[in-house]
Amino acid sequence: MSPLQSILEKYRSTSQSEREKGSYFEELIRTYFRYEATYADLYSDVWLYTSDSN
C-alpha cells in the first residue's frame, strides 16, 4: 500500500461523517499545494471549502 493510500484509509476509518472525511482530504491537499515545490510558487493561498449549512 502506498503512503497516500495509507493516509486515505486512516481518514476513512477514523472519520465520523462524510464531511469529516472531506475536511481531512482538504487539509491534505492544501498542505500538498503549499509545500510541494511544483505548486508552492503557483499558489499564494489555498482556501478550504466552508459550508454555511453546518
Summary of the structure (lengths in Angstrom):
residues: 54
radius of gyration: 12.9
end to end distance: 34.0
largest distance: 36.4
contacts: 101
relative contact order: 0.13
helix: 63%
strand: 0%
